[in-house]
């Protein structure tokens, strides 16, 4: 495909976001309004992107724009590191060559296959795929996090983090057979925050 200008990239990004948000492509009028174009200028801009291979028209309908498959995959999916089980700090630091495609999000840092029963009552089951954001402890209170103790006494698990003051926090499972862990915040190693769960049905 041929090179495109910065403005053409902006038009593609606008169309991509519009489709993601609305489930359909924008009309030429909406593209023109977004960029201060006339209807004719918007039509010509779209025609240029179609000719260069960055867009496709399904038919001659009002909202018939889509992306070619290779471009659609880049825009709709994001390849993130994938681990076969809850990764430790050392494993995360070492990295992995394995990747998994998930719906695109700027927050996603890595994903892994859940093996622990720690959040079973909350509907997170072994075999689920946990999509994690980078740990941001300042925003993690009350969120589900992948955590372990700094001295590696605990295999990392998904648990809900609650601060209780005086430098202490609780790691709370959603499983009646497992106990709550109370620890000094300084001893906790928060590896990531849960942002979504994927489940494959066979």
N, CA, C and O of each residue as an XYZ file, in Angstrom:
808
protein
N       0.836     -1.199      0.000
C       0.000      0.000      0.000
C       0.872      1.252      0.000
O       1.975      1.257      0.548
N       0.366      2.299     -0.616
C       1.131      3.520     -0.746
C       1.127      4.303      0.561
O       0.265      4.118      1.421
N       2.139      5.201      0.683
C       2.224      6.044      1.869
C       1.025      6.984      1.929
O       0.431      7.330      0.908
N       0.689      7.385      3.145
C      -0.418      8.319      3.325
C       0.050      9.500      4.156
O       1.064      9.420      4.849
N      -0.686     10.584      4.084
C      -0.340     11.803      4.798
C      -0.847     11.720      6.241
O      -1.620     10.832      6.598
N      -0.388     12.670      7.057
C      -0.848     12.722      8.441
C      -2.362     12.944      8.501
O      -3.036     12.351      9.344
N      -2.897     13.779      7.631
C      -4.328     14.029      7.626
C      -5.099     12.761      7.237
O      -6.156     12.479      7.801
N      -4.579     12.014      6.292
C      -5.222     10.757      5.905
C      -5.200      9.753      7.055
O      -6.157      9.001      7.244
N      -4.116      9.739      7.818
C      -4.059      8.878      9.003
C      -5.116      9.298     10.018
O      -5.748      8.453     10.652
N      -5.307     10.617     10.170
C      -6.319     11.117     11.096
C      -7.719     10.694     10.650
O      -8.560     10.341     11.476
N      -7.959     10.731      9.356
C      -9.263     10.303      8.834
C      -9.478      8.820      9.107
O     -10.566      8.418      9.519
N      -8.454      8.007      8.883
C      -8.563      6.571      9.157
C      -8.833      6.321     10.636
O      -9.661      5.480     10.985
N      -8.134      7.051     11.506
C      -8.340      6.873     12.948
C      -9.752      7.285     13.344
O     -10.377      6.637     14.184
N     -10.257      8.363     12.742
C     -11.618      8.808     13.022
C     -12.627      7.736     12.597
O     -13.549      7.415     13.347
N     -12.454      7.192     11.412
C     -13.372      6.161     10.918
C     -13.300      4.927     11.807
O     -14.329      4.335     12.134
N     -12.082      4.535     12.203
C     -11.907      3.360     13.061
C     -12.602      3.544     14.400
O     -13.303      2.646     14.865
N     -12.412      4.711     15.027
C     -13.041      4.989     16.321
C     -14.557      5.056     16.180
O     -15.284      4.579     17.051
N     -15.028      5.638     15.099
C     -16.473      5.748     14.877
C     -17.095      4.359     14.759
O     -18.140      4.091     15.352
N     -16.453      3.481     13.996
C     -16.968      2.119     13.835
C     -16.958      1.394     15.174
O     -17.915      0.702     15.522
N     -15.861      1.557     15.930
C     -15.752      0.897     17.235
C     -16.848      1.377     18.176
O     -17.414      0.581     18.925
N     -17.154      2.672     18.144
C     -18.113      3.260     19.076
C     -19.556      3.009     18.653
O     -20.421      2.778     19.498
N     -19.815      3.054     17.352
C     -21.198      3.029     16.860
C     -21.596      1.740     16.159
O     -22.777      1.519     15.892
N     -20.623      0.890     15.859
C     -20.928     -0.362     15.190
C     -21.249     -0.199     13.710
O     -21.773     -1.127     13.094
N     -20.951      0.944     13.130
C     -21.173      1.213     11.714
C     -20.226      2.325     11.302
O     -19.691      3.038     12.150
N     -20.021      2.471     10.014
C     -19.087      3.484      9.542
C     -19.754      4.856      9.491
O     -20.978      4.944      9.395
N     -18.966      5.919      9.555
C     -19.550      7.260      9.434
C     -19.957      7.546      7.993
O     -19.450      6.920      7.063
N     -20.858      8.477      7.814
C     -21.237      8.933      6.480
C     -20.212      9.954      5.997
O     -19.415     10.465      6.784
N     -20.238     10.243      4.720
C     -19.344     11.272      4.178
C     -19.612     12.617      4.848
O     -18.682     13.382      5.105
N     -20.879     12.906      5.130
C     -21.217     14.165      5.795
C     -20.554     14.253      7.159
O     -20.017     15.300      7.523
N     -20.587     13.147      7.927
C     -19.989     13.146      9.267
C     -18.472     13.251      9.192
O     -17.851     13.887     10.044
N     -17.877     12.639      8.187
C     -16.427     12.782      8.006
C     -16.090     14.228      7.672
O     -15.142     14.798      8.213
N     -16.880     14.819      6.770
C     -16.648     16.207      6.408
C     -16.787     17.152      7.591
O     -15.980     18.066      7.757
N     -17.821     16.932      8.424
C     -18.032     17.790      9.596
C     -16.895     17.656     10.596
O     -16.504     18.637     11.228
N     -16.357     16.434     10.744
C     -15.281     16.207     11.708
C     -13.997     16.934     11.320
O     -13.204     17.312     12.182
N     -13.796     17.131     10.000
C     -12.539     17.720      9.540
C     -12.726     19.060      8.826
O     -11.771     19.614      8.282
N     -13.934     19.570      8.828
C     -14.175     20.844      8.170
C     -14.117     20.748      6.659
O     -13.780     21.721      5.985
N     -14.446     19.573      6.119
C     -14.448     19.356      4.680
C     -15.842     19.595      4.108
O     -16.851     19.496      4.806
N     -15.860     19.910      2.825
C     -17.122     19.857      2.102
C     -17.448     18.398      1.802
O     -16.591     17.525      1.943
N     -18.686     18.134      1.388
C     -19.088     16.770      1.043
C     -18.201     16.222     -0.070
O     -17.805     15.057     -0.033
N     -17.888     17.063     -1.063
C     -17.067     16.624     -2.187
C     -15.642     16.310     -1.731
O     -15.049     15.325     -2.173
N     -15.093     17.146     -0.847
C     -13.741     16.914     -0.351
C     -13.673     15.636      0.475
O     -12.702     14.885      0.388
N     -14.717     15.390      1.284
C     -14.757     14.151      2.071
C     -14.839     12.939      1.149
O     -14.182     11.923      1.375
N     -15.660     13.066      0.102
C     -15.787     11.963     -0.861
C     -14.452     11.683     -1.536
O     -14.076     10.524     -1.712
N     -13.732     12.739     -1.916
C     -12.449     12.563     -2.591
C     -11.407     11.963     -1.641
O     -10.593     11.137     -2.053
N     -11.436     12.383     -0.364
C     -10.480     11.854      0.611
C     -10.696     10.361      0.823
O      -9.738      9.591      0.880
N     -11.964      9.955      0.939
C     -12.287      8.545      1.110
C     -11.894      7.751     -0.134
O     -11.343      6.655     -0.029
N     -12.178      8.305     -1.307
C     -11.835      7.618     -2.560
C     -10.333      7.391     -2.660
O      -9.886      6.354     -3.151
N      -9.557      8.363     -2.193
C      -8.099      8.220     -2.220
C      -7.646      7.081     -1.300
O      -6.775      6.291     -1.664
N      -8.240      7.004     -0.114
C      -7.867      5.954      0.834
C      -8.308      4.580      0.339
O      -7.638      3.581      0.600
N      -9.423      4.526     -0.369
C      -9.854      3.267     -0.976
C      -8.863      2.858     -2.067
O      -8.459      1.698     -2.147
N      -8.481      3.814     -2.896
C      -7.547      3.526     -3.984
C      -6.181      3.060     -3.455
O      -5.536      2.212     -4.072
N      -5.746      3.606     -2.326
C      -4.457      3.226     -1.749
C      -4.536      1.921     -0.962
O      -3.507      1.401     -0.532
N      -5.743      1.384     -0.764
C      -5.882      0.098     -0.102
C      -6.082      0.144      1.393
O      -6.017     -0.894      2.052
N      -6.330      1.340      1.961
C      -6.524      1.467      3.401
C      -7.992      1.347      3.810
O      -8.294      1.093      4.976
N      -8.890      1.525      2.866
C     -10.321      1.387      3.117
C     -10.946      0.551      2.008
O     -10.395      0.418      0.916
N     -12.104     -0.003      2.319
C     -12.896     -0.704      1.313
C     -14.341     -0.226      1.406
O     -14.807      0.166      2.476
N     -15.042     -0.261      0.283
C     -16.479      0.017      0.269
C     -17.205     -1.293      0.004
O     -16.966     -1.956     -1.005
N     -18.095     -1.658      0.921
C     -18.839     -2.914      0.778
C     -19.808     -2.805     -0.382
O     -19.960     -3.744     -1.164
N     -20.462     -1.659     -0.494
C     -21.409     -1.402     -1.580
C     -21.493      0.109     -1.745
O     -20.600      0.829     -1.299
N     -22.526      0.585     -2.365
C     -22.684      2.029     -2.568
C     -23.578      2.682     -1.520
O     -24.078      3.789     -1.724
N     -23.779      1.989     -0.391
C     -24.627      2.516      0.657
C     -24.015      3.705      1.372
O     -22.848      4.044      1.173
N     -24.836      4.335      2.214
C     -24.421      5.541      2.934
C     -23.299      5.250      3.928
O     -22.390      6.062      4.101
N     -23.367      4.092      4.578
C     -22.385      3.734      5.606
C     -21.750      2.388      5.242
O     -21.935      1.390      5.938
N     -21.010      2.382      4.153
C     -20.506      1.134      3.607
C     -18.991      0.982      3.708
O     -18.409      0.092      3.088
N     -18.353      1.858      4.497
C     -16.901      1.787      4.613
C     -16.475      0.717      5.606
O     -17.114      0.521      6.640
N     -15.403      0.038      5.282
C     -14.799     -0.911      6.203
C     -13.302     -0.938      5.928
O     -12.820     -0.279      5.007
N     -12.573     -1.700      6.728
C     -11.136     -1.813      6.552
C     -10.800     -3.160      5.931
O     -11.469     -4.150      6.228
N      -9.778     -3.227      5.076
C      -9.307     -4.527      4.601
C      -8.915     -5.396      5.790
O      -8.598     -4.876      6.860
N      -8.936     -6.716      5.611
C      -8.735     -7.631      6.727
C      -7.456     -7.361      7.488
O      -7.477     -7.320      8.718
N      -6.333     -7.175      6.794
C      -5.067     -6.976      7.513
C      -5.070     -5.689      8.321
O      -4.527     -5.642      9.424
N      -5.684     -4.639      7.771
C      -5.777     -3.374      8.499
C      -6.765     -3.498      9.663
O      -6.542     -2.926     10.730
N      -7.840     -4.234      9.462
C      -8.839     -4.428     10.512
C      -8.253     -5.171     11.698
O      -8.530     -4.831     12.848
N      -7.439     -6.193     11.419
C      -6.816     -6.946     12.508
C      -5.899     -6.057     13.334
O      -5.855     -6.171     14.559
N      -5.169     -5.173     12.665
C      -4.273     -4.273     13.394
C      -5.053     -3.311     14.269
O      -4.609     -2.965     15.364
N      -6.213     -2.876     13.797
C      -6.978     -1.879     14.528
C      -7.872     -2.491     15.598
O      -8.148     -1.851     16.612
N      -8.325     -3.716     15.385
C      -9.293     -4.311     16.290
C      -8.650     -5.196     17.343
O      -9.281     -5.509     18.352
N      -7.409     -5.603     17.129
C      -6.762     -6.529     18.054
C      -5.392     -6.037     18.458
O      -4.751     -5.262     17.749
N      -4.962     -6.501     19.601
C      -3.663     -6.129     20.125
C      -2.967     -7.392     20.623
O      -3.543     -8.156     21.397
N      -1.748     -7.609     20.186
C      -0.989     -8.778     20.624
C      -0.271     -8.445     21.932
O       0.573     -7.549     21.964
N      -0.599     -9.155     23.005
C       0.027     -8.905     24.305
C       0.693    -10.185     24.794
O       0.306    -11.277     24.377
N       1.687    -10.071     25.670
C       2.347    -11.267     26.210
C       1.350    -12.185     26.897
O       0.467    -11.723     27.618
N       1.493    -13.490     26.672
C       0.585    -14.473     27.243
C       1.375    -15.492     28.047
O       2.408    -15.989     27.598
N       0.876    -15.801     29.248
C       1.500    -16.778     30.136
C       0.514    -17.908     30.412
O      -0.688    -17.676     30.545
N       1.022    -19.111     30.495
C       0.169    -20.283     30.665
C      -0.405    -20.390     32.075
O      -1.328    -21.172     32.307
N       0.123    -19.623     33.006
C      -0.379    -19.624     34.389
C      -0.033    -18.273     35.010
O       0.649    -17.456     34.390
N      -0.506    -18.039     36.238
C      -0.239    -16.784     36.920
C       1.269    -16.537     36.969
O       1.992    -17.318     37.587
N       1.760    -15.472     36.334
C       3.205    -15.241     36.304
C       3.706    -14.579     37.580
O       3.024    -13.734     38.160
N       4.888    -14.962     38.008
C       5.550    -14.307     39.129
C       6.268    -13.057     38.623
O       6.323    -12.805     37.419
N       6.808    -12.292     39.542
C       7.558    -11.095     39.157
C       8.754    -11.477     38.293
O       9.060    -10.805     37.307
N       9.428    -12.563     38.673
C      10.596    -13.000     37.910
C      10.216    -13.415     36.494
O      10.927    -13.119     35.533
N       9.083    -14.105     36.381
C       8.628    -14.543     35.052
C       8.251    -13.337     34.193
O       8.604    -13.268     33.015
N       7.534    -12.390     34.791
C       7.177    -11.181     34.046
C       8.419    -10.413     33.611
O       8.477     -9.886     32.501
N       9.395    -10.356     34.480
C      10.619     -9.617     34.168
C      11.386    -10.284     33.032
O      11.994     -9.614     32.197
N      11.348    -11.617     33.015
C      12.052    -12.348     31.963
C      11.329    -12.239     30.628
O      11.954    -12.307     29.570
N       9.997    -12.069     30.679
C       9.211    -11.937     29.461
C       8.904    -13.286     28.830
O       9.373    -14.327     29.289
N       8.107    -13.246     27.770
C       7.728    -14.452     27.051
C       7.586    -14.124     25.576
O       7.215    -13.009     25.208
N       7.884    -15.095     24.743
C       7.723    -14.895     23.303
C       6.293    -15.168     22.854
O       5.908    -14.792     21.747
N       5.497    -15.825     23.714
C       4.136    -16.177     23.327
C       3.240    -14.945     23.407
O       3.343    -14.155     24.346
N       2.369    -14.787     22.427
C       1.448    -13.658     22.372
C       0.034    -14.169     22.158
O      -0.178    -15.253     21.615
N      -0.928    -13.368     22.593
C      -2.331    -13.666     22.353
C      -2.996    -12.386     21.884
O      -2.653    -11.301     22.354
N      -3.954    -12.500     20.952
C      -4.655    -11.324     20.447
C      -5.900    -11.077     21.283
O      -6.706    -11.979     21.509
N      -6.040     -9.838     21.738
C      -7.211     -9.433     22.507
C      -7.754     -8.150     21.886
O      -7.031     -7.469     21.159
N      -9.018     -7.806     22.160
C      -9.532     -6.528     21.655
C      -8.631     -5.388     22.072
O      -8.178     -5.326     23.215
N      -8.371     -4.485     21.140
C      -7.385     -3.431     21.375
C      -7.765     -2.550     22.559
O      -8.896     -2.074     22.659
N      -6.807     -2.344     23.447
C      -6.946     -1.423     24.556
C      -5.569     -0.936     24.941
O      -4.621     -1.719     25.001
N      -5.454      0.335     25.199
C      -4.158      0.896     25.570
C      -3.714      0.438     26.946
O      -2.531      0.526     27.277
N      -4.656     -0.054     27.759
C      -4.327     -0.425     29.128
C      -3.677     -1.809     29.230
O      -2.895     -2.058     30.147
N      -3.995     -2.705     28.299
C      -3.579     -4.096     28.432
C      -2.059     -4.216     28.454
O      -1.369     -3.646     27.609
N      -1.544     -4.965     29.433
C      -0.108     -5.173     29.559
C       0.280     -6.632     29.306
O       1.286     -6.910     28.654
N      -0.531     -7.563     29.830
C      -0.265     -8.982     29.621
C      -1.525     -9.757     29.968
O      -2.469     -9.208     30.537
N      -1.529    -11.031     29.623
C      -2.658    -11.893     29.970
C      -2.138    -13.267     30.340
O      -1.037    -13.650     29.945
N      -2.936    -14.016     31.105
C      -2.520    -15.354     31.514
C      -3.747    -16.232     31.704
O      -4.871    -15.748     31.840
N      -3.497    -17.537     31.709
C      -4.578    -18.487     31.940
C      -4.697    -18.713     33.444
O      -3.731    -19.105     34.098
N      -5.873    -18.467     33.980
C      -6.111    -18.598     35.414
C      -6.005    -20.065     35.830
O      -6.589    -20.939     35.188
N      -5.261    -20.333     36.900
C      -5.184    -21.679     37.470
C      -5.703    -21.708     38.903
O      -6.106    -22.762     39.396
N      -5.695    -20.560     39.572
C      -6.113    -20.499     40.967
C      -7.636    -20.524     41.097
O      -8.366    -20.140     40.182
N      -8.093    -20.992     42.268
C      -9.523    -20.991     42.611
C      -9.901    -19.760     43.429
O     -11.004    -19.693     43.971
N      -8.998    -18.788     43.524
C      -9.161    -17.694     44.484
C     -10.382    -16.815     44.233
O     -10.901    -16.220     45.177
N     -10.863    -16.711     42.978
C     -12.003    -15.836     42.684
C     -13.174    -16.630     42.104
O     -13.986    -16.088     41.354
N     -13.256    -17.910     42.454
C     -14.276    -18.788     41.870
C     -15.689    -18.273     42.134
O     -16.512    -18.248     41.219
N     -15.982    -17.867     43.357
C     -17.343    -17.416     43.673
C     -17.717    -16.133     42.932
O     -18.896    -15.806     42.797
N     -16.714    -15.419     42.457
C     -16.959    -14.211     41.675
C     -17.060    -14.487     40.189
O     -17.171    -13.561     39.386
N     -17.021    -15.763     39.820
C     -17.189    -16.126     38.417
C     -15.920    -16.184     37.613
O     -15.976    -16.335     36.392
N     -14.761    -16.069     38.263
C     -13.481    -16.204     37.569
C     -12.973    -17.611     37.825
O     -12.644    -17.959     38.959
N     -12.908    -18.423     36.774
C     -12.660    -19.849     36.930
C     -11.326    -20.261     36.326
O     -10.826    -19.601     35.415
N     -10.744    -21.351     36.829
C      -9.550    -21.886     36.186
C      -9.822    -22.148     34.703
O     -10.861    -22.694     34.331
N      -8.876    -21.749     33.880
C      -9.050    -21.857     32.438
C      -9.446    -20.552     31.774
O      -9.282    -20.397     30.564
N      -9.974    -19.600     32.564
C     -10.281    -18.282     32.020
C      -8.981    -17.551     31.669
O      -7.916    -17.860     32.202
N      -9.091    -16.585     30.771
C      -7.948    -15.758     30.404
C      -8.105    -14.398     31.078
O      -9.064    -13.674     30.811
N      -7.169    -14.060     31.943
C      -7.213    -12.787     32.662
C      -6.376    -11.758     31.915
O      -5.187    -11.973     31.678
N      -6.993    -10.644     31.547
C      -6.293     -9.560     30.873
C      -5.932     -8.517     31.918
O      -6.803     -8.001     32.619
N      -4.660     -8.215     32.018
C      -4.160     -7.378     33.104
C      -3.586     -6.060     32.585
O      -2.981     -6.007     31.514
N      -3.789     -5.008     33.361
C      -3.119     -3.735     33.129
C      -1.917     -3.665     34.051
O      -1.827     -4.402     35.032
N      -1.000     -2.776     33.727
C       0.139     -2.563     34.615
C      -0.351     -2.202     36.012
O      -1.379     -1.544     36.174
N       0.394     -2.638     37.005
C       0.036     -2.324     38.385
C       0.146     -0.822     38.624
O       1.169     -0.207     38.323
N      -0.896     -0.253     39.157
C      -0.908      1.152     39.542
C      -1.500      1.184     40.944
O      -2.709      1.340     41.118
N      -0.640      1.034     41.932
C      -1.112      0.833     43.304
C      -1.963      2.003     43.778
O      -2.863      1.819     44.598
N      -1.694      3.194     43.276
C      -2.460      4.363     43.720
C      -3.932      4.244     43.341
O      -4.782      4.882     43.961
N      -4.245      3.425     42.318
C      -5.630      3.284     41.883
C      -6.175      1.892     42.146
O      -7.301      1.589     41.751
N      -5.405      1.043     42.801
C      -5.762     -0.369     42.885
C      -6.670     -0.706     44.059
O      -7.193     -1.820     44.106
N      -6.882      0.199     45.009
C      -7.679     -0.127     46.180
C      -9.090     -0.533     45.766
O      -9.807      0.248     45.141
N      -9.483     -1.750     46.115
C     -10.792     -2.270     45.754
C     -10.807     -3.020     44.439
O     -11.780     -3.714     44.143
N      -9.761     -2.901     43.645
C      -9.691     -3.608     42.375
C      -9.190     -5.029     42.584
O      -8.608     -5.351     43.620
N      -9.425     -5.878     41.583
C      -8.860     -7.227     41.592
C      -7.459     -7.146     41.011
O      -7.260     -6.639     39.907
N      -6.504     -7.643     41.753
C      -5.109     -7.546     41.345
C      -4.469     -8.925     41.341
O      -4.942     -9.847     42.006
N      -3.399     -9.051     40.593
C      -2.537    -10.235     40.679
C      -1.444     -9.878     41.662
O      -0.657     -8.965     41.413
N      -1.389    -10.587     42.772
C      -0.502    -10.170     43.851
C       0.191    -11.358     44.494
O      -0.296    -12.488     44.466
N       1.334    -11.064     45.069
C       2.049    -12.043     45.888
C       2.748    -11.269     46.992
O       2.763    -10.038     46.991
N       3.323    -12.000     47.930
C       4.124    -11.370     48.966
C       5.539    -11.197     48.447
O       6.040    -12.026     47.687
N       6.167    -10.130     48.857
C       7.491     -9.802     48.336
C       8.542    -10.862     48.570
O       9.520    -10.948     47.827
N       8.348    -11.675     49.607
C       9.345    -12.712     49.897
C       9.031    -14.021     49.170
O       9.645    -15.054     49.437
N       8.056    -13.960     48.237
C       7.719    -15.106     47.395
C       7.174    -16.302     48.181
O       7.264    -17.439     47.719
N       6.609    -16.046     49.370
C       5.978    -17.140     50.108
C       4.666    -17.563     49.443
O       4.179    -18.670     49.674
N       4.107    -16.699     48.634
C       2.797    -16.930     48.045
C       2.904    -16.924     46.530
O       3.462    -15.999     45.940
N       2.365    -17.965     45.903
C       2.266    -17.966     44.451
C       1.283    -16.868     44.062
O       0.238    -16.747     44.700
N       1.574    -16.066     43.046
C       0.663    -14.966     42.683
C      -0.752    -15.464     42.422
O      -0.954    -16.487     41.769
N      -1.727    -14.726     42.941
C      -3.140    -15.058     42.758
C      -3.931    -13.792     42.469
O      -3.506    -12.684     42.795
N      -5.083    -13.980     41.856
C      -6.036    -12.888     41.720
C      -6.794    -12.734     43.033
O      -7.416    -13.679     43.520
N      -6.735    -11.534     43.598
C      -7.466    -11.227     44.826
C      -7.854     -9.755     44.806
O      -7.291     -8.953     44.061
N      -8.832     -9.422     45.644
C      -9.246     -8.022     45.733
C      -8.413     -7.324     46.800
O      -8.272     -7.822     47.917
N      -7.870     -6.184     46.451
C      -7.014     -5.423     47.356
C      -7.826     -4.399     48.131
O      -8.549     -3.594     47.544
N      -7.701     -4.432     49.458
C      -8.341     -3.435     50.317
C      -7.313     -2.871     51.283
O      -6.649     -3.618     52.001
N      -7.183     -1.545     51.299
C      -6.313     -0.917     52.294
C      -7.092     -0.742     53.596
O      -8.276     -0.404     53.588
N      -6.413     -0.976     54.699
C      -7.078     -0.843     55.999
C      -6.384      0.177     56.890
O      -6.714      0.298     58.070
N      -5.437      0.903     56.339
C      -4.775      1.957     57.099
C      -3.535      1.481     57.831
O      -3.284      0.280     57.930
N      -2.763      2.425     58.343
C      -1.537      2.146     59.082
C      -0.544      1.320     58.271
O       0.249      0.559     58.825
N      -0.603      1.485     56.924
C       0.365      0.796     56.074
C       0.046     -0.659     55.793
O       0.892     -1.389     55.278
N      -1.178     -1.097     56.128
C      -1.561     -2.498     55.917
C      -2.676     -2.603     54.873
O      -3.425     -1.658     54.626
N      -2.749     -3.776     54.283
C      -3.776     -4.040     53.280
C      -4.226     -5.484     53.383
O      -3.533     -6.326     53.954
N      -5.396     -5.763     52.823
C      -5.936     -7.115     52.773
C      -5.964     -7.601     51.331
O      -6.290     -6.840     50.420
N      -5.623     -8.870     51.125
C      -5.820     -9.538     49.848
C      -6.977    -10.508     50.053
O      -6.834    -11.530     50.724
N      -8.106    -10.182     49.476
C      -9.362    -10.887     49.782
C      -9.736    -11.803     48.615
O      -9.912    -11.332     47.492
N      -9.860    -13.110     48.873
C     -10.321    -14.014     47.824
C     -11.840    -13.986     47.721
O     -12.520    -13.536     48.643
N     -12.364    -14.460     46.617
C     -13.813    -14.646     46.491
C     -14.054    -16.147     46.446
O     -14.531    -16.704     45.457
N     -13.700    -16.776     47.563
C     -13.802    -18.228     47.705
C     -13.851    -18.526     49.201
O     -12.894    -18.249     49.925
N     -14.954    -19.083     49.657
C     -15.162    -19.286     51.093
C     -14.173    -20.255     51.717
O     -14.033    -20.289     52.939
N     -13.488    -21.041     50.904
C     -12.543    -22.020     51.454
C     -11.147    -21.444     51.635
O     -10.254    -22.139     52.119
N     -10.941    -20.182     51.253
C      -9.622    -19.566     51.325
C      -9.661    -18.379     52.266
O     -10.676    -17.691     52.364
N      -8.572    -18.140     52.952
C      -8.513    -17.078     53.934
C      -8.042    -15.756     53.363
O      -7.417    -15.693     52.305
N      -8.362    -14.701     54.098
C      -7.890    -13.364     53.760
C      -6.451    -13.212     54.227
O      -6.096    -13.660     55.317
N      -5.629    -12.584     53.409
C      -4.245    -12.338     53.768
C      -4.099    -10.875     54.179
O      -4.430     -9.968     53.415
N      -3.597    -10.657     55.402
C      -3.292     -9.313     55.869
C      -1.782     -9.146     55.837
O      -1.049     -9.989     56.353
N      -1.319     -8.066     55.234
C       0.125     -7.867     55.119
C       0.433     -6.382     55.041
O      -0.412     -5.573     54.658
N       1.644     -6.045     55.407
C       2.099     -4.672     55.218
C       2.156     -4.379     53.727
O       2.611     -5.208     52.938
N       1.692     -3.196     53.349
C       1.707     -2.851     51.928
C       3.110     -2.932     51.350
O       3.286     -3.259     50.176
N       4.095     -2.638     52.161
C       5.475     -2.674     51.680
C       5.928     -4.082     51.318
O       6.892     -4.255     50.572
N       5.226     -5.099     51.854
C       5.619     -6.476     51.569
C       4.862     -7.075     50.392
O       5.178     -8.178     49.946
N       3.856     -6.349     49.882
C       3.065     -6.861     48.777
C       3.734     -6.549     47.445
O       4.352     -5.500     47.263
N       3.592     -7.471     46.545
C       4.067     -7.250     45.177
C       2.848     -7.318     44.263
O       2.333     -8.399     43.976
N       2.392     -6.144     43.810
C       1.238     -6.064     42.919
C       1.766     -6.133     41.485
O       2.503     -5.252     41.043
N       1.383     -7.182     40.771
C       1.932     -7.422     39.440
C       1.047     -6.851     38.331
O       1.526     -6.606     37.224
N      -0.223     -6.640     38.617
C      -1.118     -6.095     37.596
C      -2.523     -5.958     38.135
O      -2.857     -6.518     39.179
N      -3.351     -5.204     37.413
C      -4.758     -5.010     37.764
C      -5.624     -5.666     36.701
O      -5.376     -5.510     35.505
N      -6.627     -6.393     37.132
C      -7.523     -7.069     36.207
C      -8.402     -6.052     35.483
O      -9.025     -5.197     36.113
N      -8.447     -6.156     34.137
C      -9.341     -5.268     33.386
C     -10.407     -6.046     32.620
O     -11.437     -5.474     32.262
N     -10.186     -7.334     32.359
C     -11.245     -8.118     31.729
C     -10.917     -9.601     31.827
O      -9.773     -9.993     32.058
N     -11.951    -10.409     31.645
C     -11.823    -11.864     31.628
C     -12.366    -12.379     30.302
O     -13.444    -11.976     29.866
N     -11.622    -13.261     29.671
C     -12.088    -13.933     28.453
C     -12.309    -15.410     28.779
O     -11.583    -16.005     29.577
N     -13.304    -15.970     28.158
C     -13.582    -17.388     28.366
C     -13.900    -18.041     27.025
O     -14.739    -17.553     26.268
N     -13.231    -19.131     26.745
C     -13.498    -19.884     25.521
C     -14.400    -21.054     25.860
O     -14.149    -21.781     26.821
N     -15.445    -21.237     25.076
C     -16.365    -22.355     25.256
C     -16.104    -23.391     24.174
O     -16.039    -23.067     22.988
N     -15.955    -24.632     24.593
C     -15.647    -25.690     23.639
C     -16.853    -26.586     23.455
O     -16.797    -27.545     22.686
